[in-house]
Amino acid sequence: MKIIKAKDYKDMSRKAANIISAQVIIKPDAVLGLATGGTPVGTYAQLVEWYNKGDIDFSGVTTVNLDEYRGLARGHKQSYWHFMHAHFFDYVNICPERIFMPKGDDLDEVKVCKDYDRVIENVGGIDLLLLGIGSDGHIGFNEPGGAFEPGTHCVNLTESTIEANARFFESKEEVPRQAYTMGIRTIMQARKVLMIASGEKKRDIIKKAFFGSVTPAVPASILQIHPDFILIGDEEALEGVDL
């Protein structure tokens, strides 16, 4: 496990974008696992800026997103499909046929999950996976529980996750109660995992996840044993962490 301290959110975003761009430059046909939410927005903006300058080419890249809300069509403004296009895909030269995400509008959870696991297997696995971390330690939508879920699965979102995501909707009642997400086994099989964390609200969970026991009660804690895991946090998130 490698921990990198950034000065602030902008510096964290730039450092994360550096690692992602290096992966693409070294392997132009890289498979990137991508995350949504507020934290990676700055990272995507930095990658778009470098693309516009001609510093990075995404034409050979394949992407597989971590998760999607169950029950939201791709055209819904709060779907993760929409989020990724609004913040990243529409501004770079990623081939549309190489963009993959669980089909949130398909309610057949068994089929959706099996199909998505097959997609990840068929593209050769993930070279670099970008993650955030929830205040309860969830990664993707792998919520705290009694076991680490292996493959893609449908999950009932916890109240804390619903409340955290309510800011993106008109009201808390509009937040979907379920989502499809990559499982822990899929995440751990990624050849490199990059997590970004910003702000004092992530301070306690970072200490618990990466300086405490490995337990499914804190899903992110499993990353302690990943062979190539990098955590980039800003000063507020990493305050008190002994590097």
C-alpha positions as CSV (number, residue, x, y, z in Angstrom):
1,M,0.0,0.0,0.0
2,K,1.3,3.4,-1.0
3,I,-0.1,6.6,0.4
4,I,0.4,10.0,-1.2
5,K,-0.6,13.2,0.5
6,A,-1.8,16.1,-1.7
7,K,-2.1,19.7,-0.7
8,D,-5.7,20.1,-1.6
9,Y,-8.5,18.7,-3.8
10,K,-7.0,20.2,-7.0
11,D,-3.6,18.7,-6.2
12,M,-5.1,15.4,-5.4
13,S,-7.0,15.4,-8.7
14,R,-3.9,16.2,-10.6
15,K,-1.9,13.5,-9.0
16,A,-4.6,10.9,-9.7
17,A,-4.8,12.1,-13.3
18,N,-1.1,11.7,-13.6
19,I,-1.2,8.1,-12.6
20,I,-4.2,7.4,-15.0
21,S,-2.5,9.1,-17.9
22,A,0.7,7.3,-17.3
23,Q,-1.2,4.0,-17.5
24,V,-2.7,5.0,-20.8
25,I,0.5,6.2,-22.3
26,I,2.3,3.0,-21.2
27,K,-0.6,0.8,-22.5
28,P,-2.7,2.7,-25.1
29,D,-5.3,-0.2,-25.0
30,A,-5.6,-0.1,-21.2
31,V,-8.8,-1.2,-19.5
32,L,-9.8,1.5,-17.0
33,G,-12.2,0.9,-14.2
34,L,-14.0,4.2,-13.4
35,A,-15.9,5.7,-10.5
36,T,-18.6,8.3,-10.2
37,G,-19.5,10.8,-7.4
38,G,-18.2,14.1,-6.5
39,T,-14.6,13.1,-5.7
40,P,-13.4,12.1,-9.2
41,V,-14.9,15.1,-11.0
42,G,-11.6,17.0,-10.7
43,T,-9.6,14.1,-11.9
44,Y,-11.8,13.7,-15.0
45,A,-11.5,17.5,-15.7
46,Q,-7.7,17.3,-15.5
47,L,-7.7,14.3,-18.0
48,V,-9.9,16.3,-20.4
49,E,-7.6,19.3,-20.2
50,W,-4.6,17.1,-21.1
51,Y,-6.5,15.4,-23.9
52,N,-7.3,18.9,-25.3
53,K,-3.7,19.7,-25.2
54,G,-2.8,16.6,-27.1
55,D,-1.0,15.0,-24.2
56,I,-3.1,11.8,-24.0
57,D,-5.0,9.7,-26.4
58,F,-8.0,7.6,-25.3
59,S,-8.9,6.1,-28.7
60,G,-7.7,2.6,-27.7
61,V,-8.9,2.6,-24.1
62,T,-11.8,0.4,-22.8
63,T,-13.7,1.5,-19.7
64,V,-15.8,-0.5,-17.2
65,N,-17.6,1.5,-14.6
66,L,-17.9,0.3,-11.0
67,D,-21.7,0.6,-10.6
68,E,-25.1,1.9,-11.7
69,Y,-28.3,2.5,-10.0
70,R,-30.9,-0.2,-10.5
71,G,-34.1,1.2,-12.1
72,L,-32.6,4.2,-13.8
73,A,-32.5,4.4,-17.6
74,R,-29.3,5.6,-19.2
75,G,-31.0,8.8,-20.2
76,H,-31.9,9.7,-16.6
77,K,-29.9,12.8,-15.5
78,Q,-28.8,11.0,-12.3
79,S,-27.8,7.7,-13.9
80,Y,-24.1,7.0,-13.8
81,W,-24.1,6.6,-17.6
82,H,-25.2,10.2,-17.8
83,F,-22.7,11.3,-15.2
84,M,-19.7,9.8,-17.1
85,H,-20.7,11.3,-20.4
86,A,-21.3,14.7,-18.8
87,H,-17.9,14.8,-17.0
88,F,-15.6,12.7,-19.2
89,F,-16.7,10.6,-22.1
90,D,-18.3,13.4,-24.2
91,Y,-15.0,15.4,-24.1
92,V,-12.4,12.8,-25.1
93,N,-12.0,10.3,-27.9
94,I,-13.0,7.1,-26.2
95,C,-14.7,4.8,-28.6
96,P,-18.4,4.4,-27.6
97,E,-18.3,0.7,-28.3
98,R,-15.6,0.3,-25.6
99,I,-17.7,2.0,-22.8
100,F,-19.3,-0.6,-20.5
101,M,-21.5,-0.2,-17.4
102,P,-24.1,-2.3,-15.7
103,K,-27.5,-1.9,-17.4
104,G,-29.5,-0.1,-14.7
105,D,-32.8,-0.1,-16.5
106,D,-32.8,-3.9,-16.7
107,L,-34.4,-5.2,-13.6
108,D,-33.3,-8.9,-14.2
109,E,-30.5,-8.7,-11.6
110,V,-29.2,-12.2,-12.2
111,K,-28.8,-11.6,-15.9
112,V,-27.3,-8.1,-15.5
113,C,-24.7,-9.3,-13.0
114,K,-23.7,-12.3,-15.0
115,D,-23.5,-10.3,-18.2
116,Y,-21.3,-7.7,-16.6
117,D,-18.9,-10.2,-15.1
118,R,-18.6,-11.7,-18.6
119,V,-17.9,-8.2,-20.0
120,I,-15.0,-7.7,-17.6
121,E,-13.6,-11.1,-18.3
122,N,-13.9,-10.6,-22.1
123,V,-12.0,-7.3,-22.0
124,G,-9.1,-9.0,-20.2
125,G,-9.7,-7.6,-16.7
126,I,-9.0,-4.2,-15.4
127,D,-5.5,-2.6,-15.6
128,L,-6.3,0.4,-13.4
129,L,-9.3,0.9,-11.2
130,L,-10.2,4.3,-9.8
131,L,-12.1,4.3,-6.5
132,G,-13.5,6.7,-4.0
133,I,-14.5,5.7,-0.4
134,G,-17.8,6.1,1.4
135,S,-17.9,7.5,4.9
136,D,-18.9,3.9,6.1
137,G,-16.0,2.4,4.1
138,H,-18.0,1.2,1.1
139,I,-16.2,1.0,-2.3
140,G,-18.4,1.0,-5.4
141,F,-21.7,0.1,-3.8
142,N,-20.2,-2.7,-1.7
143,E,-21.8,-1.8,1.6
144,P,-20.7,-3.0,5.1
145,G,-21.8,-6.5,5.8
146,G,-21.0,-9.9,7.0
147,A,-19.0,-11.1,4.0
148,F,-17.1,-9.8,1.0
149,E,-19.3,-10.2,-2.1
150,P,-17.3,-11.7,-5.0
151,G,-18.7,-10.7,-8.4
152,T,-21.1,-8.1,-9.7
153,H,-24.3,-8.1,-7.6
154,C,-27.4,-6.1,-6.7
155,V,-27.2,-4.4,-3.4
156,N,-29.7,-2.7,-1.1
157,L,-28.2,0.7,-0.3
158,T,-27.8,1.7,3.3
159,E,-29.4,4.7,4.8
160,S,-26.1,6.5,5.0
161,T,-25.4,6.0,1.3
162,I,-28.8,7.2,0.4
163,E,-28.4,10.3,2.4
164,A,-24.9,10.9,1.0
165,N,-26.3,10.7,-2.6
166,A,-29.5,12.7,-1.9
167,R,-27.6,15.9,-2.8
168,F,-27.6,14.8,-6.5
169,F,-31.4,14.4,-6.5
170,E,-34.4,16.7,-6.0
171,S,-35.2,14.9,-2.8
172,K,-34.0,11.9,-0.7
173,E,-37.1,10.0,-1.7
174,E,-35.9,10.0,-5.4
175,V,-32.7,8.2,-4.6
176,P,-32.9,4.6,-5.9
177,R,-32.8,2.0,-3.1
178,Q,-30.8,-0.5,-5.1
179,A,-27.7,-0.6,-7.3
180,Y,-25.6,-3.0,-9.4
181,T,-22.0,-3.0,-8.4
182,M,-18.7,-4.8,-9.1
183,G,-17.9,-7.2,-6.3
184,I,-14.8,-7.2,-4.1
185,R,-13.2,-10.1,-6.0
186,T,-13.4,-8.1,-9.2
187,I,-12.0,-5.0,-7.5
188,M,-9.1,-7.1,-6.0
189,Q,-8.4,-8.6,-9.4
190,A,-7.6,-5.2,-10.9
191,R,-3.9,-5.0,-11.6
192,K,-3.7,-1.5,-10.0
193,V,-6.1,0.2,-7.7
194,L,-6.1,3.9,-7.2
195,M,-8.2,5.5,-4.5
196,I,-8.8,9.2,-4.0
197,A,-10.2,10.8,-0.8
198,S,-10.8,14.5,0.0
199,G,-11.9,16.4,3.0
200,E,-12.1,16.0,6.7
201,K,-15.3,13.8,6.5
202,K,-13.1,11.0,5.1
203,R,-10.4,11.2,7.8
204,D,-11.9,8.8,10.3
205,I,-12.8,6.1,7.7
206,I,-9.4,6.2,6.2
207,K,-7.8,5.5,9.5
208,K,-10.3,2.7,10.2
209,A,-10.0,1.2,6.7
210,F,-6.3,1.2,6.3
211,F,-4.9,1.1,9.8
212,G,-7.4,-1.3,11.3
213,S,-8.5,-4.8,10.8
214,V,-9.4,-6.3,7.4
215,T,-13.2,-6.9,7.7
216,P,-16.3,-6.9,5.5
217,A,-17.7,-4.5,8.1
218,V,-15.4,-2.0,6.4
219,P,-15.3,-3.1,2.8
220,A,-12.4,-0.8,1.8
221,S,-10.1,-2.5,4.3
222,I,-9.6,-5.4,1.9
223,L,-7.4,-3.1,-0.1
224,Q,-4.7,-3.4,2.6
225,I,-3.7,-6.7,1.0
226,H,-3.9,-5.6,-2.7
227,P,-0.4,-5.9,-4.3
228,D,-0.6,-2.5,-6.0
229,F,-2.8,-0.2,-4.1
230,I,-2.3,3.6,-4.1
231,L,-4.3,6.0,-1.9
232,I,-4.1,9.7,-2.7
233,G,-5.7,12.0,-0.1
234,D,-5.6,15.7,0.5
235,E,-4.2,17.2,3.8
236,E,-7.6,17.2,5.4
237,A,-8.4,13.6,4.6
238,L,-5.0,12.4,5.7
239,E,-4.5,14.5,8.8
240,G,-3.1,12.4,11.6
241,V,-1.9,9.7,9.2
242,D,1.7,8.8,9.8
243,L,3.3,8.5,6.3
